[in-house]
Amino acid sequence: MEAYDAFLAAPEHSLNLARLQADFNREFDSPCPPVEVLARRLESMLASEQCFAVAAQNGHGLVGHALLTLRPTIYFDGPLAVLDELYVQPALRGRGIGSALVSCLLQELKRRGSLELHINVDEDDTGTRRFYERHGFANREPGSEWRMLLYYQELPPAG
């Protein structure tokens, strides 16, 4: 079985991360900026303290990634984290790559002092929901019977 290495990505990985993200968006028919725009944005984001990415690679290059954004919170001193993207190339799913990415990102969040990670998942995406539940995530706060919901509103561009 081929080995996969998960690691903290750096700004110089931005172009390859952007290519993976574009593949992800194509797979799910989601709108996506051009790869060059994604790469420029990722490079800037990864150079800051408000974002990080972990990537998985094999002998042929990057095969998956996770992108997290961080923000301050009044509830604890470390940052609150949001998992914005997690993607593994379709032909390589089921080989533990996603689990390696989650393990790596959780280690990095612990290092950064984060005490909470939020993940948005579509209700009908049962496979993804099972994946996160297998890794200890829940859509209920401890001690609550109520499911957490995400509300969304697209805002018009400024100007």
C-alpha positions as CSV (number, residue, x, y, z in Angstrom):
1,M,0.0,0.0,0.0
2,E,1.3,3.4,-0.9
3,A,2.4,5.8,1.9
4,Y,0.8,9.2,2.3
5,D,2.4,12.0,4.3
6,A,0.3,14.8,5.8
7,F,2.1,18.1,6.6
8,L,1.5,21.7,7.3
9,A,1.5,23.5,3.9
10,A,3.5,26.7,3.3
11,P,2.7,29.6,0.9
12,E,4.9,28.0,-1.8
13,H,2.4,25.1,-2.0
14,S,-0.4,27.6,-3.0
15,L,-0.5,26.8,-6.7
16,N,-0.8,23.0,-6.1
17,L,-3.4,23.6,-3.3
18,A,-5.3,25.9,-5.7
19,R,-5.3,23.1,-8.4
20,L,-6.7,20.6,-5.8
21,Q,-9.4,23.1,-4.8
22,A,-10.4,23.7,-8.4
23,D,-10.7,19.9,-8.9
24,F,-12.9,19.8,-5.8
25,N,-15.2,22.5,-7.1
26,R,-15.4,20.9,-10.5
27,E,-16.3,17.5,-8.9
28,F,-19.3,19.1,-7.2
29,D,-20.2,21.6,-10.0
30,S,-19.5,24.5,-7.6
31,P,-18.4,27.9,-8.9
32,C,-14.7,28.6,-8.5
33,P,-12.3,31.4,-9.4
34,P,-9.5,30.7,-11.8
35,V,-6.6,28.6,-10.4
36,E,-4.3,31.6,-10.6
37,V,-6.7,33.7,-8.5
38,L,-7.0,30.9,-5.9
39,A,-3.3,30.5,-5.8
40,R,-2.7,34.3,-5.2
41,R,-5.3,34.3,-2.5
42,L,-4.0,31.2,-0.8
43,E,-0.4,32.5,-0.9
44,S,-1.5,35.6,0.9
45,M,-3.7,33.7,3.4
46,L,-1.1,31.1,4.2
47,A,1.5,33.9,4.9
48,S,-0.8,35.2,7.7
49,E,-1.7,33.9,11.1
50,Q,-5.4,33.7,10.3
51,C,-5.2,30.7,8.1
52,F,-3.3,27.5,7.5
53,A,-3.5,24.4,5.3
54,V,-2.5,20.9,5.7
55,A,-1.7,18.8,2.7
56,A,-1.3,15.1,1.9
57,Q,1.2,13.8,-0.7
58,N,2.5,10.6,-2.2
59,G,5.4,10.1,-4.5
60,H,3.5,11.9,-7.3
61,G,2.5,15.1,-5.6
62,L,-0.3,16.5,-3.5
63,V,-3.4,14.3,-3.3
64,G,-5.5,16.1,-0.7
65,H,-5.7,19.2,1.5
66,A,-7.6,20.9,4.3
67,L,-7.9,24.7,4.6
68,L,-8.7,26.3,8.0
69,T,-9.4,29.9,8.9
70,L,-8.9,31.2,12.4
71,R,-10.5,34.0,14.3
72,P,-10.5,35.4,17.8
73,T,-13.3,34.5,20.2
74,I,-14.4,35.8,23.5
75,Y,-14.8,32.3,24.9
76,F,-11.1,31.3,25.1
77,D,-7.7,32.7,24.5
78,G,-6.8,30.7,21.4
79,P,-8.4,31.1,18.0
80,L,-11.7,29.6,17.0
81,A,-11.1,27.4,13.9
82,V,-13.3,26.8,10.8
83,L,-12.6,24.0,8.4
84,D,-13.4,25.7,5.1
85,E,-12.3,22.9,2.8
86,L,-11.2,19.2,3.0
87,Y,-10.6,17.3,-0.2
88,V,-9.0,14.1,-1.3
89,Q,-8.7,13.1,-4.9
90,P,-11.6,10.7,-5.7
91,A,-9.5,7.7,-6.8
92,L,-7.6,7.8,-3.5
93,R,-10.5,8.0,-1.1
94,G,-10.9,5.3,1.5
95,R,-7.2,5.0,2.1
96,G,-6.9,7.0,5.3
97,I,-5.7,10.2,3.6
98,G,-8.7,12.3,5.0
99,S,-8.0,10.8,8.4
100,A,-4.4,11.8,8.2
101,L,-5.4,15.3,7.2
102,V,-7.8,15.6,10.1
103,S,-5.1,14.2,12.5
104,C,-2.5,16.7,11.2
105,L,-4.9,19.7,11.4
106,L,-6.0,18.8,15.0
107,Q,-2.4,18.6,16.1
108,E,-1.8,22.1,14.5
109,L,-4.9,23.5,16.2
110,K,-3.7,22.2,19.6
111,R,-0.3,23.7,19.0
112,R,-2.0,27.1,18.2
113,G,-4.2,26.9,21.4
114,S,-7.5,26.5,19.6
115,L,-10.3,24.8,21.7
116,E,-13.0,24.6,19.1
117,L,-13.4,23.7,15.4
118,H,-16.4,24.3,13.3
119,I,-17.3,22.4,10.1
120,N,-20.2,23.0,7.8
121,V,-21.6,20.0,6.1
122,D,-24.7,19.7,3.8
123,E,-27.4,17.7,5.5
124,D,-27.8,15.3,2.5
125,D,-24.0,14.6,2.4
126,T,-24.3,11.5,4.7
127,G,-20.9,10.1,3.7
128,T,-19.1,13.3,4.8
129,R,-21.2,13.5,8.0
130,R,-20.3,9.9,8.9
131,F,-16.6,10.7,8.2
132,Y,-16.6,13.6,10.7
133,E,-18.7,11.8,13.3
134,R,-16.1,8.9,13.1
135,H,-13.5,11.5,14.0
136,G,-15.4,12.7,17.1
137,F,-17.4,15.7,15.6
138,A,-21.0,16.2,16.4
139,N,-23.8,18.6,15.3
140,R,-25.0,19.1,18.9
141,E,-23.3,20.9,21.8
142,P,-22.5,18.6,24.7
143,G,-25.5,18.2,26.9
144,S,-27.9,19.5,24.3
145,E,-30.6,17.7,22.3
146,W,-30.8,20.4,19.6
147,R,-28.9,20.2,16.3
148,M,-26.7,23.1,15.4
149,L,-27.7,24.8,12.1
150,L,-25.8,27.1,9.8
151,Y,-27.6,30.1,8.3
152,Y,-26.4,31.7,5.1
153,Q,-26.9,34.9,3.2
154,E,-25.0,35.9,0.1
155,L,-24.1,39.6,0.3
156,P,-23.8,42.0,-2.7
157,P,-20.4,43.1,-3.6
158,A,-19.2,46.4,-2.2
159,G,-19.3,49.5,-4.5
